Amino acid sequence: MGRFGEEQDPLFRRINSSISFDWRLASFDIEQSKAHARALGRLGVLEEGELEQITDGLDRIGEELDRGSFEFREDDEDIHMAIERRLTELIGPLGGKLHTARSRNDQVATDLALLVRAHAARAIALLESLMEALVAQAAAHRDWPAPAYSHLQRAQPVYLGHHLLAYFWMFFRDTRRFFAAAEATTDMAAGSGALAGVNWDLDREALASDLGFERPYPNSLDAVSNRDFALDYLYAASACAMHLSRLGAEIVLWSSQEFGFVELPDSFASGSSIMPQKKNPDAAELLRGKAPRVAASLQSLLGTMHALPLAYSKDLQEDKEPLFDAADNLELCLAAATGMLAGITFNRERLSAAAEDEMLAATDLADALVREGVPFREAHGLVGGLVKAAVDSGRSLSELADSELNGVPEDARQAVRRALQTGQTIESKVSAGGTSSARVEQQLAGARQALADLRA
């Protein structure tokens, strides 16, 4: 029992134990332990035969974990102690030499960085698949008119491909954030000990290279207490989940009978327990519903780190559950969104009918007047009057007689009529990043190049 004169209270063991969730660090801990053993070998702490025994023992433990045959014990406080305990069972007291020149503090921080790097890479791969699905759908619907909204009111028509590509660029930005999160893991905590360094002159540069880090942390206090890389990952995950929630929300609206713009694949929808006619967009709704959960994980870790004195405190055990939960839910949502998008079908007739609402051309009427020399603010007011006249009389703008085009110069009335012609509104948006056919083609080419760069 060492320092202590009585057994731990069962309640203390329960609150202190992390084995129920940090077992997920096992593969990273074994990878790190083998590299640490090699560092001890270079230092002369382990002889060649001892190094081989420890490495073989760790490999056996990895195989047991993979098979699910690893036996966890009630007194295994965490995965690190469980692995060390099993190693000693397999190779005897030699297993205890592995902990020379390291602490669980630097061990945990290193494992966690390796895990974050792996999940950042996983998120990028899943985003790549989702972006590929968006490009495919955007290309297939590049010339389908659709209404775009502001304040959830019909605003201006766009091509459906243009609308879908808006999500592509959101998710592209997410890949940048996950790359940044991975970049934040480039410093290695191993070799920092509990907080002050260790009494052995480990070649930390060689150890860092062995584990795929760029360099060791320059300060041991910072090394064992830093979780910025996990915060970076959780921010990237929160932003990505928020983007997924926006996509999910639009799919929920668009799949309703009131909109009727999309039909979800049966494989990503569910029925009702009581209403046989229902086809519920549950997957899309869960894209909305899980986003706050991921964001809560970010807030949880921020709260854990807030005002935490240097260096290590047991509070840092609370870094793992929110991180694991966020990674699991984000990766599930990304995969589900990709599958749902790949099988979704759009209703061209409903989209076109909504996009052909003449009120969506109001800005184009104002611009037509500007081209005839009318100042924009004056043109805006004139068109507003025309809209009111049409709404009050229950007619469309094109049904207004010339005599009702109050304030519109006679030589500009023909230009106003032309602006209402089908297709003119969308194709008039010629600015870079706009929705005209030529600009959508440019955007598709840019999206494909972005995907190619991402793969590279």
N, C-alpha and C positions, 0 to 999 in steps of 0.2 A: 504493500500500500504506500510505501515511500513516505512522502510528506504528511500523509493524512492518517488519522488514528481511528477512523470509523468508516463504515461502508457508505457508499452514495445512496441517498434516498431514491426510491424508485421514481418519484415525481421529478427529481432533478435529472435522473437519467433520461426520462422522457423528453423534458424540455431541452436538454443538452444534446441529444442525439440528432444526427442529420442523415443517418444511413438510409432512411426511408426515401430520401430524394437525391442525395449526392452520389448514389451508386451510378448515376449517369456519367460521372467523371471517370469511371473505372478505366476505360480504354486509354484516356489521356494520362491517367496516373501511371498506368503500366508503361506507356511510351516514355513518360518523363523519368520514371524510376530506372528504366534500362539505360537511358542517357546519363542519369546521375551515377549509376554504377560504373559506366565507362569513364566518367570524369574522376571517380574515386580510383579507378585503375590507373589512369594517367598520373594521378597524384601519388601512387604507391600505397594507398590505403588497402586496396584489394589486390591480391595476387591474381595472375591470369586464370588459374583454376577456380578461384573463388568467384571471379567475375563471370566465368562460364556457368557455374552452378546457380548463381543469382539470376542470370539471364534466362537460363532454362526454366527455373522455378517460376519466374514472372510469365514466361510464355505459357506454361501449364495453367497458371491462374487465368490468363486471358482466354485460353481454350475452355476452361470450366465456366467462365462468365458467358462466353458465346453460346455454350451448350445449355446454359441454365442450370448447371449442376453445382455451381458454387454455393456452398453452405454458409449463409449468414448466421451469425451468433447474436444472442440477445445483448452481449456485452460489447459488440462491435459499435463503437461510438460513431464512426464515420467510415467511408469507403477506404480511406488511406490506412486506417488502423486495421480494417478487415483484410486488406491485401497484405499488409506487413505480418499480421497474425498468421494468415494462411502460408505465406512464404516461409515463416519459421517452422510451421508444421511440416512443410515439404523438405526443407534442407537443413533444419536444425538451427542452432544458435547463430550460424553464419548469417541468417536472414536479418538479425538485429544489426549487423554492420551497415546495412543499406542506409540507415537513417543518419549515418555520420555526415556532418557538415550540411545538414539541412533541418528545417523546422516545418511543421505542418503549415505555418503561416505563408512561407514562400512557396511551399508545395501546392497549396490550394490556389494561390493567386496564379501560379503558372498553369495548372490544370484548367482553371476557368478561362484564361486567355486563349488556350488551345481550343476549348469548346466554343468560345465566341467566334473565333476565326472560322471554325468548321461550319457553324450555323450561318454566318454571314455569307460564306461561299454557297451554302445550300439555298439561301434566300435569293441570291443572284441567279442561280440556275433556274429556280422556279419562276422568277420574274422573267427570265429570258423566254421560257415556254409560254407564259401569259402574253408577253409582248408579241410573240410569233402568232398567237391566236388572234390578237387584235389587228395585226397587219393583214392577216388573211381575210378577216371579215371586212376590214376597211377597203381592201382592194376589190373585194367582191361587190361592195356597195358604194363604190367611189362616186357614182353618178345618180344615186337615189336621193331625191329631195326629201328633206325632213325638217320639221320645225325645231328651232333652238329657242331656249327659254331664258328669261331673266325674271326673278321673283316668281318663278313657276308660272309665268304668263307667257303666251306666245310672243316672241320678240322679232326674230328674223329667220328666214329659211337658210339652211345650209345643206351640204351634201352629207348623207349619213356617214360616209367614209371619213369626212372631216371631223365629225363628232366623235367617232370611235378613236381616231388618232389622238384626240385630246387626252384620252386615258393612256395611250401609249407613252406620251411624253411625261405624264405624271409618274408612271412606273419606271421610265428611264431615269428620272431624277432619283427614284428610290434606289436604283442600282448604284448610283454615285454615293449615296449615303451609306450603303452597306460596304462598298469598297473602303470608305473612310473609316467605318467601324473596324474592318479587318486591319487597316493600316494602324489603328490605335493599339493593336496587339503586338506591335513589332519589338517592344522592349520586354525583356525576360526578367521575372522576379527571382527565379531559382538562383541559389547561392547567396541570398540576402539574409538567410537565417530567420530568427524570430523577429528581428528588427534592426540589429546593429551590425550585421554581417556574421561571418563564421570564423573560427580559429584556424581554418585551413585555406591555403592560397589556391582555391579552385581556379582552374582556367575557365572563367565564366564566358569569355569570348568563344572558346571552342564548344562549350556546353550550349550556348545560344545558337551557334551554327548547327549543332547536332539536332536541336529541336525545331529548327526552322525559324528562329527569331533573328532579327537583324543585329541586336546588341543587348547586353544586360542593362538593367536600370542603373543609372549613375548614383542613385541614392537608395540605401536599403530601407529607410523609413518609408519613403514614398512607395517603394516596390511592394511591400507587404500590405499596404493600406489602400492602394489605388484600385478603384473600380471604374475609372472613367471609360475604359473600353466597353464595359458592360452597359454603361449609360448611353454611350454612342450607339451601340447595337439596339438598345431599347428605344432610343429616339427614332432611329431608322425604321424599326418595326412599327412604332406608333404612327409615324407618317404614312408608311405603306398601308397599314390597316385602315387608316382614315381614308386613303384613296380607294381602297377596296370597298369601304362603306358607301362612298359616293356612287361608285359603279353599281353596287347592290341596290341602293335606293332608286336609281333610275330604272333598273331592270324591274324592280317591284312595281313602280308606277307604269312603266311601258307595257308590262304584261297584264295589267288590269283590263277589264272589259271596257272601262271608260276611255282608256287610251287605245288598247288593241294594237300596239306597234310591234310587239314581239310575242313569240310562242316559245316557251321554255322546253327543252328536251324532257321527255318523261323521266329520264334517268336522274334528273336534277330537280324534281318537283315531287310533291306529296299530295295525298288526298285528305279528306276530312273524315273524322271518326263518326260523323253523323250526317253530313251533307254529301251525297254521292257525286254531285255535279262539280265539286270543287277541284281545282288544280292550283295548289298553293306554291308560291315561289320561296320555299323555305331556305334554300341555299343562299339566294340573294338576300333574304332577310337576315340570315346569320352573318353574312358579310358586314351588314350594318351592326348587328348586335355584339359581335366579338371585338369590334374596334375599341370601344371603351375599356374592355377588359385588358387589351394589350397596353393601352395608354395608362391604365391603373398600375401595371407592372413597372412602368417607367417612374410613376409618382412614388411607388413603394420603395424603389431603390434610392431615389432622390431623398426620400424621408429617412431611410436608413443611414445615408451618408451625411445628412445635414448635421453640422456642428460636431462631427465625430472626431475626438482628439486622436492625434498620432500615438501609437502606430496601429496595432491590431487590437480590436475589441470583438467580443463574441457577437455583437450586433451584425458583424459582417457575414455570419452564417445565414442571415436573412437575404443575402444577395442572390441565392440560387433559385429558390422556388418561383419568384416572379420572372426571373430570366428564363427558366425552363418552360414555364407556362406560356409566356409570350412567344417563344420560339415554336412550341408545339402548335399553338393556335394560328399563328401567322402562316406557318408552312402548310397547315391543313387548308386554310382559306385560299392561299395562292393556288394550290393544286385544284381545289373545288372550283374556283373562278375560271381557271383555264378549261376544265372539262365542261363547265356550263356554257362558256362562250363558244366553244368549238361546236356545240350542238344547237345553239340558239338559231331561230329563224325569224326573219323580219317580214312584216306585212307591208308590202310596197304601196298598196292601194290606200291603206289608212294613213301611212306616213305622207304620201303625196297629197291626199285630201287636206291634211292639216297644214302642210307646207304651202299650199296654194291659196290659203286665206289671204285675201288682198290687203288686209290690215298690216300684214308683215312687211309690206312694201312701203310703208309710210316714210321711212328714212330715205328710201330711194326717190320718192316723190319730192322730198325736200332738196335732195342733191340735184335732181333734175331742174328745179327752180333756180338753184345756185348757179348751175351752168348757163342759165338764161339771164344771169346778172342780178338775181334777187339775193340780198344778204341772208346768210343762213338763219339767223334768229328770226328774221321776218318770214322766211320760208317755213320754218318750224311752226310758227303760229298759223300760217295759212293752211298747212296740211292738217294741223290739229282741228281747224274749223271744218275742213272737208270730212275728216273722220267723224266729227260730231254730227254733221249733216247726214252722213250715211247711216250711222248708228241710230239716230233719232227716227229716220224714215224706214229702217229695216232693209236697207239696200246695201249693195257692195259699192266700193268706190268707183268702179268702172261704170256703174249704172247711173251715176250723177250726170245730169245734163250740163252742157257748156254754160248755161245760164246760172247753174248752181256752183260753178267754180269761182266763188267769190274771192276777189283779190288776186286771182291768178292772171297775170298778163296774157292777153289773147295770143301773142306769139309764143307763149310758153305752154299753152294747153296741149299741143300735140306731143311735146316732150313728156308731159305728165302722163298722157295716155300710153305712150310707148313704155314708160317705166313700169306699168302695170301688166305688161305682157308676160305670160308664163315663161319662167326661166331667166328673165332679164335680171331679176333681183340677185340670184345666186351668182350668176356669171359676172355681175358688176363688181364683185368683191375681189379686185385684182391685186390688192396689196400683198406683200410678202407675208405668209402665214395665214392668208385669207382662204375663203372656201370656193373660189372659182376652180374650174376643172384643172387649169394649168397649175395653179398653186397646190391643189391636192396631189397632183402627180409629183410635183417637186417634193412635197411632204412625204409621200410614200417612198420615194427614192431615198430621202434623208433617213427615214425610219429603218429601211432595209440596211443602209450603211451603218447606222447606229447598232443594229443587231450584229452585223458582221464584225464591227469593232469589239463588241461585247464578247463575242465568241473567241476573238483573238486574244 
